[in-house]
Amino acid sequence: MLAATPNSSFHTTSSHFEALNSDNFKILPHFSSVNCFPPSKKFHLSSILLPNAVVRSPRTRRRRSKSSRGSGNLCNQFSVGASLAAEPGIQTEDALQQSFAPFSIKIPVGDRHILVETGHIGRQASGAVTVTDGETIIYTTVCLSDVPSEPSDFFPLSVHYQERFSAAGRTSGGFFKREGKTKDHEVLICRLIDRPIRPTMRKGFYHETQILSWVLSYDGVHPPDSLAVTAAGIAVALSEVPNSETIAGVRIGLIDDKFVVNPTNKEMEDSKLDLLLAGTDSAILMIEGYCDFLPEEKLLEAVEVGQNAVRAIIEAVESLVKKCGKPKMLDAIKLPPPELYKHVEEIAGEELIEALQIKNKIPRRKALSSLEAKVIGILTEEGFVSKIEAAVTTETLPDLNEDEDEDEEVVLDGEIDEGDIHIKPVPKKPTPLLYSDVDVKLVFKEVSSNFLRRRIVEGGKRSDGRTPEELRSINSRCGLLPRAHGSALFTRGETQSLAVVTLGDKQMAQRIDNLVDDDEFKRFYLQYCFPPSCVGEVGRAGAPSRREIGHGMLAERALERILPSEDDFPYTVRVESTITESNGSSSMASVCGGCLALQDAGVPVKTSIAGIAMGMVLDTKEFGGDGTPLILSDITGGEDASGDMDFKVAGNDDGVTSFQMDIKVVGGITLPVMRKALLQAKEGRKQILAEMAKCFPPPSKTLSKYAPIIHVMKVKPDKVNLIIGSGGKKVKSIIEETGVESIETQDDGIVKITARDLVSLEKSKAIIARLTMVSTVGEIYRDCEIKSIAQYGVFVEISPGREGLCHISELSANWLAKAEDAFKVGDRIDVKLIEVNEKGQLRLSRRALLPESTKQQNGNKASNGEITEDGSPDLKVTEPTEANSTLPENSFVKRFVRSGKDVKQADKTVPKKSTVKSFINVSKKSTSAVVNGEAKI
């Protein structure tokens, strides 16, 4: 249906009116009382549309001219219903081709080009674009609702980013074999897209907007995150969303002391900087970066390189927007009435100033809420009456009464004054003004923000009484949780973080399922928790929100640079930061608390770091200043919400490890302003580090007795399979026998044993040492068990899982027909290693340990015997004596375990004897050990 209402235009798609002369387009009258045209007569739409009339579609709306609004056409005074016979012939073929015509441009970025295409995929979306870098392809769409949402102070924008496994030729795991919930790194990229786009949205536009982005192809070389930011900025620019500026994003790396724009994944492995920047052609809107203690000046150079790259991309995008961009929905913007700002200031001015001066957060919030309710009640229910109008009305009433008495004439009896009619004046009451609840809330918030800015700029004091550079009071303590491996409570003003560290082995590592074939395991990760109780409110509790994931990653990347290498500290480290109180800068409190908790857990960190959040009032001239941007140190929650910048910086005195900046105004900031903020943040970090050094109780800096013990051993790579065994049976048996928690083996010969106590650790070390020892010809093994008997000899276990063959001719000085005649499975004998063949097989001899007289005597007897087919003398069996088969009851041997630090000798072809790390006395009943030599591993 096509409907028209008074003072409005028809609602239909504009393309339907391109063939106005078509006979298929008919409008039928709905009323018969007042007809603008005969009911049965066919007519063209142009006959009822006024000059310069607007065809309003759900997306594009154009205003009528003033002349047409005042027309006396009767059709504009009644509601007219009409039906449209929509047929394919209505829209011309040329119009279809023009609206769906594909366009593409190549944009130089760094040392290569990216390809931007639109018009051939997703043509029903308001804006759709594909961006290609190498063989990595991002497809992004922008859509918006036809009906505006309820006005609010938060633009209704949602961003969803997904990496399809099919992009890399893979299938996701799980039973359903399809992508599930958004992964953490996808959430982080969603935030990277959202943060620079949101400031460019115009106030008063409330149509819900959705940005969807997919990775359709991934080559493993070109990362998709910075590409997704640029694709989203281009899609918004092509759509009908009334954004004020076009944005783009790039990544900057520092490789061999040179800045590289959009480096590849391989290049990023050697980069000292990971900076992702987004902005417009004239200003910076968003920065997120991680580096290895780079100085502030180096960061500014990287930002300048990134800004130049962004400017070049946007210049090329603007030419594309001119060719195929859609008209912006500027007429859909609805702003509160301008006079409402003055009314709110008049009602709440003095009380608002007093409420903003309350230092504590909760009382200030309650005072502002109460004042807001009062203002809303007056402006939405009672109605607003200006104090000036009320005063004028009150003063006028007496004057009117006096004039009435003076003008009154006395009429004598019988006389009739027919000419004068005296009317008593009635005072005119001012009409109360009523406004919508939503408009009043929006204006009250903006007025409160402006009052706070003026107080800071003019008075030089913030809500809690601090100067712009002053920090809040800081105190911290460690070791407050006795069973945790490490804990710290960091408090800064009304912001408090409880950081807890847990140590474990590789099984505790965080597994990340990404587009590449290899699964990624993170040995360090920080998880940030922001419960509603930390701000004294009731709210959702459950899975982490996008904000929690983003704040946790920022703190994690800041602390990651101070951790020791895996070789020096083979633990998996988990930091959990729970925000127990919050009034701004909770992520930076997590950095400070996490650093203290790591030291309390005994992690040998390289240095201590701290984090601070900076704010800004950009246009100070509007609030009584000289126009120079005012930088605020250690901002609170209210200053964050009312300010123009949220700039978080973490590091130490020497440099920066992580930083994140969000600009909330479309103008962005320039490099000089950023330089001032970085230098002021450096001074703030120094003060925080000095306060952290006063922590009491201080960090223990030793491993907790409840933390697991991890020992690292080095064996020959070809010995690893001996530890694992068939199907992992051997390693499982070692764990069960010794009681250790886990044994981890690597292909390069590294063995990590995780245990809860030293006793079980030493047991497992000894077993692995014997199992993987490097045997040397001439070594003697005592009390070894016969595991099996063959026709040609017996197999003797010289160490757990390690067996050798003792040929029947080497079993005894006497001639044996069968080994079973003298020995049985389970017997224990002493043997000597006489040969190791090229396959690593061991040849043992018991006869070599017999006395020489016995061998000579038995050798003479054997010379007269017959020779069997296997070459052994066919003589009668002589039973071995007890002294030759077993060790004395009270004898002891030494079992040597080589130090885990002595790793180089294990890789050499010729084994060398290592320094004895420790030894354990092993009795006869224990497992076999090595004498006259060492168990080399």
N, C-alpha and C positions, 0 to 999 in steps of 0.2 A: 504493500500500500504506500501511496504517496500522500502525505498529510501536510496541510498548511494551517497555521494558527495566526491570530492577529498579531501584528508587529513582529512577525518572524518569517522565515523563508522556508522553502520546501526542503525536506530531508530526503535526499536520494544521492546516488552516486553521480558525480559530475559527468562521467562518460555517457550516461544515459541521455544527456541533452545535446549530444553532438549531432544528432540527426533530427532536428526539430521539425523538418518538413515531412517526416515519415508518417504514412497513414496508420501505421501500427501503434503510434503513440496517441492515446486517447485519455481524456480526463472527463469523468462523468460527475455531474452535480450531485451533491448529497442533500441540499436543502431545496425546497420548492417555494418557500415564502419569499425569499429574496434571491433572485437569480441574477447572476452577473452575465449569463449568456443562456441562450435557449438550450434546454436539456437535450434535445435530439440532434443538435447541430455539432458536426465535427469541427474542431478548431485546433490551432497550433498553440503550443505552450507559450510562444512568444507573444501571443495576444493577451495573456493574463499577467505576464511578468512585467513589472515596472522597469523604467529605464535604470540601467546599472544595477539590476537586481542580482541577488546572490543566490547561487545554487549551493546550499550547505550540505556537505557530506559529513559522515562521522569523523573524518580525519581533517579535511580542509574546509575552512570557513572564511568567507569574505564578507565584509560589511556592505550594506546598501549605502548608496549616497544619500546625503541629507535631503536632496530634492525629492527623492522617491519616498522617504519616510513621511513627508508632509503631504503626500498625494491624497486626494479625496476619493480614490478608487474604492468602490464599494466592496470589492473582493477582500480588501485588507481589514474589513471590520467584522467579518464573520469567519467562523471555522468552516473550512471547505474540505471535504473528503474527496479523494480521487483514487482511481485505480490505474495502474500502469501495466500495460500488456508488454512485458519485457520479452523481446525476441532477439535472437542473435544478430539480426540485421540492424538493430538500433545503433550499435557501436561500430564505427568504421574500422576497416582493416588497418588503415594507416595509424589510427590512434593506438591500436593494440601493439603494433610493431614499435611505435615510438616509446610506449610505456615499458615495454619489456626488452628494449634494445640493449644488448650487452656492451659493456665498456671495460677497458683494461688499461692499466698504466704500469710502467716499471719505474721504481723509485730507488735511487742509489742510497744504500745504507752501508757505511763502512767500506769494505773492499769488495762488495758484491751488490746485487740488486734484489729487491723483493717485488713480486708481481701481485698487483691488486686487481681483482676482477669483480664485477657486479652486473646483474641483469640476466644471468643465465641459470642461477640456482636461487631458490627461495624467493620467487617473484611476488608472492602474496604477503610477505613480511613488509613492514614499513621501511626497513633497511636491511639488506643482506649483502655480505661481501665474503670473498675468499682471498686469503693472503698466503702467498707461497714463498718460502725461503729454502732454496735447495730442493729437497723432496719432502720437506715438512709443510703441511697444508693446514691452515686454520679456517674453519667456516663459522661465521658469526652472524647472528640475526638480531634485529631490534623490533619489538612489537609493543603496542600500547593499547590500552583498553579504550572502547568507544565512549564510555561514560566516565566522568571524573569521579575519583574517590572523595571521601569526606576530607575537607581541608585539614592539614596538620602541619607541624613545624618540621616534619621529616619527609623528604621527597620519597614517594613510593617507587623505589627502584630496587629490582632484584637481579642478581647476576648468578649465572650457573655456568660452570666450566667443567668439561668432561674429556678425559683422555680415553678414547676408544682403543681397546686392545687390538682390534682389527687393523688399526693404523700401523702397527708394527708386525702384522702377520701373526698375531697370537690370539688365544682365547682365554678369557678370564677363568679363574679357578672356581671351585664351588660346584654345587649340585646343578644349579640352573644354567651355568655357563654363560652368564651375562653380567654386565656391569651392575654393581649394587649401589650402596650409599656413597656419597661423596667422600673421597679420601682426603687426608689432611693436607697433602701438598696441592690438591685441587682446590681446597678451601682457601689456601694461601694465595693462589692465582686469582680466585674470585675476588679476594680483597684487593689485590693489585689492580684489577680492572675497575672496581667500584670506587676506590678512593680518589683517583684523579677525575673521574667523570662526574661525580656528585657535585663538586663545587661549580661546574659549568651549567647546571640546570637552573633555569630561571625561577625565581620565587613566584608562587601563585599558580604553578602548573601542577595539577593534581591527578592527571591521568596516570594510572599505574603502568609503569614501563618495565619491560623485561628484556634482559640481554642474555642470549644463549650462545655458548661458544663450544665448539667441538674440535678435537684434533682428529682429522680424517686420515692424515698420513704423517708418519714420523720416520725420519731416516737415521735417527740416533746420533746425528752430527749437529744439527741446528736446534737449540732448545726452543720450545713453543711458548714459554711464558711471556717474554717481551713482545713476541709476535701477536699474542692474544690481546695484549693491551692496545697495540696499534690497530688491530682489526676491529676491536670494539669502538675505538674512537672514530674510525672511518665510517662504521655502520651507523653510529649515532648522527654523524654529520650528514649522511645521505638520507636519513629518515625525517619524519615530520616532527620529531621531538624538538621543541624550541630551545636548544642549547645555545649558549652564548659564544663558546669558543670550540674549536676542534683540538683534540688532544692526540698525542702519540707517545709511544714508549720505546726505550732502548736499554740495552744492558752495556755496561762499561767494565772492562777488565784491565788489569795492570800486569802486563807480561813483559819481562825483561826491561822493566822501567819505562814501558811504552803503553799508552792507553789504546785499547782496541775496542771498537764499536761492534756490538753483537758478536762476541767471540764464540767459537764452536765449543762443544763439550770437551774436546781434547785440549783446546787452548786454556779452558778454565781450570784444568787440573794444575797448571803451573801459575795461575793468577794469584796475586796477593790481594786482589780486590774483587768483590762481587757487588756491583752497584746497578740497581734498576731504577731508572729515572723516567718520569712522565710529566708532561707539561704542554703548554701552548707555544705558539711561535714567539712569545715575548716574555713568558714567565714560567717558573717551576711550580708544579702543583703537588707532586708526590715524589719522595725519595725513600728507597729502602736499600741498605747496603751493609755488607759485612767485610771486614778487612783484618789484617794482621798488624795491629798497632800502627796504623798509618797516621802521620801528622795531619793536622787540620788543613794546612795549605795544599797538601797532596789531594785531599778530598775535594777541595774547591776546584782544583785543576780538572779533576775527573768530572765534576758537575758541569763545568764549562764546556768540556768536550761533548758531554751528553746533550746539553741544551742546543748546541749547534747542530747535532745530528737530528734532534727532534724538529728543529726549525726547518731543516731541509725536507723532512718528510711531510710536514704540514703544508708547505708551499705547493708540493705536488698534489696533495689531497685536495686542496682548494680548487684546483683546476678541474678535478674530477667531479667535485660537488656542483660546480657551475654547469656542467654538462648534464648530469643525471640526478642531481639532488632534488628532493621533494620540497614543496613549500612548507614552511614552519607554521605550527598551530599557535601563532601569537595571540589570536583572539580568544583562545581558551584559557589564557592567564587571568586569574581572578585574585586581585589584591584587596586587602581590607581598606575601607574608606580612609582617605588621608587624615580627615579631621578626628578620627578615632584615637590617633596617637596623642593629640592634645588633650582629649577628654580623659584618657587613662592617666596622663601625667598630672592633670588637675585633680583627679580624685585621689591618686595614690602617691603623689610626689613626696611629701614629707615623711609619710610612714614608710615608703619604699627606701628612702635614704637611711632611716633608722634601722630597718631590717637588714640592709646590706652591711651595716657596721657590726653586726653580731659576729663574734669570732668563731664560735663553735658551729659545726656543720648542721647538726640535727636541729638545734633551736632556730638557726637561721632558716633552714628549710621549712620548718613549721610556721614561722612568722610570714614567710613569703607565700606559702600555701593559703594561710588565713587571709592575707591581704588580697590575693588573687580571687578568692571566693567572694570577698566583699565587692571588688570591682566588677566581677561578673554579675553579681546580683543587682547592682545598680544599673548597669548598662544593658542588661537583658530582661529584667523584670520591672524594676521601678521606673527606669528611664532616666536619661541624663538631662539635667537642667544646668546651664552654665551659671556660675556664681554672679557674673556680671548681669545677665538677664534677670536673675532673681532680685538683685539689688535695685535695678531700674524699675521693676514692677512695684516694689515696696515703696519707693520714694514718690512715685507718680500718684498714688491713691489720694493722699491728703490734698495735693494741688487740685485735683479734679473736683473734690468736694467743695473747696473754697470757691472755685470759679462758679460752681452751681449756685452758691448762696449770693454772690455778688451780682450775678446776672438776673436774679429773680426779681420780678416787678410786682408791685402791689396792685391788685385789681379791685376797684371799688364795687360795692354791691350793685348789681343790676348791669354791670358792664361785662361784656364778654370779649375776651381777647381771642379772636379767632385766628389771628395771624401767627402767633408764636406757640409752638408746642415744645414744652420743656421736657427733655429726656434726661434722666439721671444716668450719668456715664457709668458703665460697668468695666472694671479693669480687665484687660486681656491677659490671661495666664499663658506663660510660655509653654510650648508643646514639648513634652518629654521625648527625647530621642532614644530609640531602641536599636540594638545591634545584635547580631548573631553571637551565640556562645563561642563558636570557633574563632571568629574574627577577634573577639575580645581576648581569648587565650593567646593567640598569635601575637597580638599587639603588646600584651602585658609582658610576654617573654622578651620581646625585642626592646621594649622600654627598660626593663630591668637590666638587660645587657648593656644598654647605652648608659644608664646611671652608674653601673659598675665601672665601665671604661672611663667615664668622666671623673669618677672618684680617684682612679689610679693615675690618670694623666694630670689632672689639676692638683690634686692633693698629695700625690706621690706616695699614697698609702693604699694597701690592698685590704681586702675584707678582714684578714686576721691581723692587720696592723703592720705587716712587713713592708720593707722597701722593695723595689723591683728586683734587686740583686740578692736579697736576703733569703736564706734557707730556713726551713722549719727545724725544730729541735730534733735531734737524732739520738737514739739509744739502741743497743743491741746486746744480746746474750746468746751463749751457745750451750749445748749439752743439756737442754731442758727435757729431752725425751730419752730416758735411760736405755731403752731397748732398741732404739733406732741406731743405725750405723753412724749417723751424723745429723745434727739438727741445729737450727738457729732461728731466733725471733728478731726480726729487724723492724724497727718502728721509726717512722719519720712523720712527725705531726700526727694527723689523724689517719695515716696510711700505715698498715702493718701487714707483714708477710711472715708466715711460718714455713720455713724451708726445711725439707727432710731429704736426706741422701740415703740411698740403698745401693749396696755393692753386690755384685754377683758375677757369674760366669757368662759365657756366650749364650747359654740357654735363656738368659734374661734380656738379651739384646732385642731391640725393636726391629721387626721384619717389615720391609716396605716392598709392596708389589707394584712395580712400575712397568713402563712400556718396554724396557730392555729385557733381554732374556734372563740375565743374572738377577737374583733376588738381592736386595741391599739390606744389610744388617747395621743398625746404628748402635754403637757401643756407648754412646752418651745421648741422653734425651731428657728434656725438661717438660714437665706437664704442669700447666697453670690452671688453677681452680678459683673461680670467682662466685662464691655462693651469695644469694640475695641477702643473707644475714649480715654481710660485711658492710652494707649500707643501711642496715636497719629496716629492711623491707621484706615483704612476702613475694616470692616469685618462683619461677620454674627451677627445679633441681633435677639433674639427670645427666644426659650426655653433654659433652662440652660444646659450647656455642662457637660460632665462627670467630667471635672476638677473643674467646679464651684460647683457641688454637693459634690465632695470630700473635697474641701477646706472649704465649709460651714459646713460640718459635723465635721471636725477637730476643727474649732472655736466653734461650738455648744457644743461639748463634753468638751471643755476646760472651758467654762463659766457655764456649767450645775452644776458644783460642788460648785459654790458660791451662788446659788439661795436659798432662804428660802423654807421651806416646804410648802405644799399646805394648811396646817392648819393655818400657820402664814401669808400666803399671797395667798389668793384663786384666783389669777388671772391667766389667760393664757397669756404668754409672747411671743411676736414675735420680733425678732431682724432682721433687714434688713441691710446688709452691702453692700454698693455700692462703688466699687473701682473707685475713680475719677482720681487717678494717680497711676502708677505702675512702679516700678523699683526694683522688688524683695521683697519677704516676705510680700505679700499682705494679706495672711491668718492670719499672726500674727498681722498685723495692724488691722484686723477685731476683733481680741481678745481684743486688747487695746481699740479700739474705742467702741466696744460693752460693755465693762466693764464700761466705762464712761457714755455711753448712758443709761445703766440700773440704775446707780445712779441718773442721771438726771431725770429719769422717776419716782423716788421715790421707786424703788425696794430695799428692805432692804438686800442688798448682805452681805454675811458673811465677805468677804475681797476683796481687789483689787488684780487683777492678770494682768500679762503682758506676751507677747509672743515674741520670738526671733528666727531667722533662722540662722543656722550655716552652714558653708561650709568647704571644706578641699582640700588640695593638698596632695595626698597620697605619691607619690614617689618624694620627693624633691631632691634626689640625681641627677636625670636626669636634673634638672634645676638649678644646682649650689648649692644645699643645702647639709646637712649632712645625708639625708635619713630619718630623723624624720618627720612624717606627720605634716603638718602645718594646724592648725585650724583657720578659719576665722569667726569673729563675725559679725552679721547683714549684710549678703551678699546681693549684688545687683543682678539684673537679669543676667548681663554678667558673674558674678562670679558663679552664679548658673549653667548657661549653660556650662561654661568652667571647672568647678570644678568636683571633684569626689564624693561629698556628698551634700545632702540637708537634714539637720537635724533641725526640728522645735520642739521647746520646749516651753510650756506655764505653768505658775504657779506663785508662790510668793516666798518670802524669805524662807518659811518653807518647801516647797515641790513642786511637779509637779502634774498638773491636766491632761495634755495631751501631747503626743509627737509623732512624725512621722519622720521616717528616710528612705531615699532612697539612696542606693549606686549605682553609675553609672559605676563602674569597677567590673569585675568578681572576683577580688581578695577579695573584701569586706573589712570589718574592723574587728579588734580584740577588745576584752574587754578593754585593756589599752587605746586604741585610743578613744573608746566610753566614758570611764571615764573622759578623758581629755576634750572631747567635752561637756559633761554634766556639769562639774565644771565651764568651761568657760562660758557656757550658763547661769548658775546661777548668775554669776557676772554681766552679761549683763542684766538680768531681774531686778536686784536691781537698776541699773542705769535707766532703763526705768520707773520703778515704782516711782522713785524719780522725774523724769520729768513729769509723769502723775499727781503727787500731785501738780504741779505748774499750772495746767490747769486754764485758765482764758478766759471767766467767768467759775467759778467752777460749778460742778453739783448741781442742786437745792435740791436733796434728799427729795423732797416732791411730792405727787401726783399732776399731772397737773389738772387744773380746767376743762379740756376737757376730762379727763380720766373718765371712768365709775366708779360708786360706787357699791361695792359688799358687802352685809351684809349676814352673816351666822347665821342661827337660828337652834336650835335643838328642835325637837318635838319627841313625842313617835312614834316609827316605825309604830304602828297600826293606827296612825292618818294621815299618808302620803296620803292614798287614799282619805281622805276628802279634801285635797288640790287639788288633781288631778281631782277628780270628774269623772263622767261617760264619757268615751271617751275623757278625757282632757277638758271637757267643763268648769269645775270650774276654773282651773288654767288659761284658756284663758280669762274667764270673769274677773278675778282679774287683769290680765295684761291690758286688755282694759279699765277697770274702773280706775285703778290707773296711767296708763301711764308708768309703768316700762318696761325695755327692755326684761327681761326674768326672769323666776322663775324655778330653777332647784331643783329637789327633788331626794333624794337617799333613798335606802331601809333601811339604818340605821337611818333614821330620820333627816339627814342633809338637810336643805333647804337654798339655795343660791339665794338671790334676787339681780339682777343687774339693776341699775337705773342710769339715767343721773343727777338727782337732789335729794335733801334730801326730798322734799315735797312728791314726788311720792313714795319714799322709805318708808317713815313713814306710808303712807296710806296702802301700801301693807303689812307692818309688822303688823299693827293693825288688818287687815282682817284675816291674817293667825293666829294671836294670838287668836282671838275669835273663829276661825274655829276649832282650834286644842286644845282649852283649856281643862283642866282636871276638870270636874265638880265635886263639893263637895256638899254633902247633907246639906241643910240649906241655900245655896246661893239664893239670891233673884235677879230676872231679871225684869227690868222695861221696860215698853213700848214695849212689844214683840208682834209681828204680828201673828195673826191666819192664818195659811197657808191652812188648810183644815178642814172640819168638818165631823165626822163620827157619827154613831148611838150611840156609847158609849162615845163620847167625842170629843175634838178638839185637833189638832196638832199645837203647838205653836213653832215658830222659836225664840230660845233664843240667837242665833248668826248666822251669815251667813252660811247656809248649815247645821246647827245643830238644830234639832227639838226634842220636847218631847211631850208626851201625857198628857193632862189634862183631867182626867176622868170626866164624866158628874156630878158625885157626888162631885167633887172638884171644879166645876165651880162657884157654888153659895151657899150661906147659905140656900137659898130656894130650895125646891124640883123642879127639871126640868124634864119634860117629854121628851123633845127634846132639843138638844143644839141650833138648829136653831131658837128656840123660843126666845132666849136671845142674841145670837151672830151670826155674819155672817163673812165670809172670808174677811180679811183685817182689822178687828177690832184689836185694840191694848189693851193688858191687862198686869197686873203685875202678875207674878207667882213666886212660891217658889219651889225649887227642894226638893222633899221629899223622893226620892228613886232612886237608880241606880242599875239595876239588873245585873246579871252576864254576860249578853250579851251586856252591855253598854247602854241599853235603859234607857231613862230618864222618870220619873213619876213626873209630876208637879201638883201644887195645887194653885188655885186662892183663894179658900175659906180660906186657912191658913193665908192670908194677911188681911182678913176682921176683923173688930173690934169684940171683944169677945161678947159684948152685942148683936150684930146682929146675931152672930152664935147661941147664946143660945136661943134667941127669935125664930129664924127660926127653931131651932132644936126641940123646943117644939111643934111647928106647924107640923113639919114633923112627929113627933111620932104618931099622930093620923091618918096619911094617910095610904093608901094601899101600899103594896109592889109589884113592877112589877117583871117581869121575870128576869131582869138583876140586881135586888137587890136594885134599886133606889126607893126612896119614890115617889109615884104618887101624887104630889101636884101641885098646880098652880104656874106658873112662876111669880117671882117678878123681875121687871126690875132693873138692877143694877144702882146704882147712878154713877154720873160722877166722883165723887171723888175716887170711887173704881176701875174704869176702866182705867183711864188715869192719867198721871202725871200733876202737875201744869204747867202752861204755861212757867213760868220763872225759872223752876228748872233745875239744871245741875247735871250731874253725872261724875265720873272719870273713864276713861278707862286706865287700866294699861297694859303696854307691857313689858314683861320680857326681860332682857338682853340676847343677844346671847351667852355670855360667861357662863351663868348659865346653863350648860348642864347636870350636874350630877343628879339634882333633877327630871328631866323629866323621867329618867330611873327607878326611885324607885317606888315601889308598892304604898306606902302611900305618896301622894303629900304633899309637904311643900310649904309654902309661900316664894317666892323669893324676893330679894331686888328690889325695884322699880327703874327701869332704867330711864323711862320718862313717862309722862302722857300727855294726850290731852283732853281738855274740849269738850264734845260732847253734843249738844243741843238735844231737844226733837225730832226734825225732823231727826236726824241722826240715824244710826243703833243702835241696842240695846247694852247695856254694862252691866258690872257686878258691883254691889255694895255689901258692906258687905263681900267682898271677892275679889280675884284676878283671872284674866284669866291666869291660869297656862298652860304653853306650854312645 
